[in-house]
Amino acid sequence: MMGLSLALRDVSVTADNGRVLLQTGDVDIPAGQTVAVRGPSGAGKSTFLNVIAGLTMPRGGAIHWGDTAFHALSGAARTAFRGQYLSMVFQDHLLFEELGAEQNAAIAAGFSPRDQRATIRAAAKQALMTFGVHRDDLPPVARMSGGERQRVAVARALARTPDVLLADEPTANLDRQTADRLIEDLLVHTKRHNMTLIVVSHDANLIMAVDRVLGVDSGVLRDA
Ligand SMILES: Nc1ncnc2c1ncn2[C@@H]1O[C@H](COP(=O)(O)OP(=O)(O)OP(=O)(O)O)[C@@H](O)[C@H]1O
């Protein structure tokens, strides 16, 4: 596990009507750095996560993850790269609604080599316990509360150890104590495995805990 660096060179994203949604200039994030991204509502934070995850295509500029020219990959290659190196905790969670917390958190086991499955299941269980969503009486995630779903989504992202973790407001909707536990766990896990962490957040405790803070204002990304 090496983590991956991210190099952005003048990446721009525009809406269909030509409005500029994001302009990054040149930004370099070394492998293993933990970075918070903050900015006002509508500033372009989700657009930023989407473009570095390859879910939105830039209009111009270059995105390198490690040695890979990510912006130049075909759609299929981008999807394969994402599956291998990136893990995401996004606001809509993308959980499997009929399954329980443990099956969701350990979902990566189903796509992993046989000899890694037990490790992933154990890590999933551990993460669920840490975040207090490991009771036997919990319903399928379809009927869980917003905060419970959020904790399951983070546990799932941590159950495998990706090179890069991208997260959108992972502590929103959580009480202070649960949020602080999540922050600590997230950072211990990312540092232990030298993962690169890029997290959109307004949480002052999270912002204090990371290596670096970037700001997005009216679509312009820069060190804050
Ligand atoms: N495909 C699109 N076409 C046009 N405008 C878009 C498109 N996608 C996003 N936008 C606009 O781009 C701006 C940035 O949106 P984005 O979701 O990145 O903001 P954000 O900083 O994540 O906001 P929030 O904190 O409210 O989630 C918003 O004004 C949004 O309405």
The ligand as a Gaussian input file, in Angstrom:
#p B3LYP/6-31G(d) Opt

LIG

0 1
 N      -24.187000      19.674000     -14.357000
 C      -24.340000      20.916000     -13.883000
 N      -24.829000      21.895000     -14.662000
 C      -24.969000      23.145000     -14.189000
 N      -24.645000      23.527000     -12.945000
 C      -24.183000      22.592000     -12.131000
 C      -23.988000      21.249000     -12.537000
 N      -23.519000      20.555000     -11.485000
 C      -23.388000      21.434000     -10.489000
 N      -23.779000      22.667000     -10.860000
 C      -23.716000      23.902000     -10.071000
 O      -22.349000      24.090000      -9.760000
 C      -22.211000      24.719000      -8.493000
 C      -21.293000      23.893000      -7.611000
 O      -21.978000      22.735000      -7.170000
 P      -21.354000      21.726000      -6.112000
 O      -22.344000      20.647000      -5.887000
 O      -20.009000      21.338000      -6.560000
 O      -21.263000      22.681000      -4.820000
 P      -20.833000      22.328000      -3.323000
 O      -19.723000      23.257000      -2.990000
 O      -20.570000      20.869000      -3.205000
 O      -22.132000      22.735000      -2.531000
 P      -22.837000      22.119000      -1.187000
 O      -21.931000      22.470000      -0.045000
 O      -24.123000      22.878000      -1.149000
 O      -23.015000      20.655000      -1.416000
 C      -23.620000      24.887000      -7.948000
 O      -24.032000      26.200000      -8.232000
 C      -24.434000      23.873000      -8.752000
 O      -25.767000      24.285000      -8.848000

